């Protein structure tokens, strides 16, 4: 993506959720869980992708999905 003439890379919401799950494992930050809950409301989320990568990365889902 180009923003104001600067090349930018944007994470897919699924990857952001996975990243926040990993951070939560280390930090136990309520902010990470709040962000994940918000992102899970995205109607176009690829839930199969989330499940597959959460399993591969051995991430605890904390009952969120």
N, C-alpha and C positions, 0 to 999 in steps of 0.2 A: 504494500500500500504506500502511496505517496501522500505525505501530509506537509503542506507548505514547502514543497520542494525537498523534503527529507524522506528518505526511504525508511519505512517503519514496518515492523513485523508485529502481528497481533495474534495472540493465542486464541484457539477455539475455546468455547466455554467448557467443553469436556476436559480439555487439558488443564485449564485453570482449576477446575474442581479437583482433579487428581493431584495437582500441585498443592492445593490448599489442604487436602487430606494428609499429604505427607508432612506439611508444616505443622498441622495440628498434632500429629503423632509426637512431635518433638516439643512443641510449645504449650499445648493444651489451651491455646488462645481462643476465647469465646468468639473473637472477631472472625477467625477462620471458619468456625461453624456457622456463624450468621451469614457470611458470604456464600458458603456452600449452599445453605438452605435457599438463599435468594436465587442463586444460579440454577438450582434444580427446577425452578418454575419456568425456565425457558422451554417453550413448547417444541422447539425444533431440536432439542437435545437428542443425541444418538445414544440411547441407553445401553444398547449392545456394546458399543465402543467403551463406554464407562465401565460396564461389568467386566469386559475382557481385560482391560488394562488395570483395573483395580485388583483383579485376581493375579495377573502377571506380576504386578508390583508389590503384591502381598500387603495391600492397604486395607486397614480396618475401615469399614463403611459406617460404623457407629449407628447402624439402623437407618441411615438417611436414604439409602436406595438399595 
